[in-house]
């Protein structure tokens, strides 16, 4: 959950110093190196991969 929290708030533009403080790190180096992963590129790649399977057809 910590990884997800850091990634989500980071993607929303929260400064790394604030994030480090929120998760209890004394500085930003551990937050930056271990916990901060960018989720948006992974989610976008997954969505593009699934589009051919499910198609862009409207429901209804």
Secondary structure, DSSP 8 states (H G I E B T S, - for coil): -HHHHHHHHHHTT--HHHHHHHTT-SSSHHIIIII---HHHHHHHHHHHHHHHH-S----
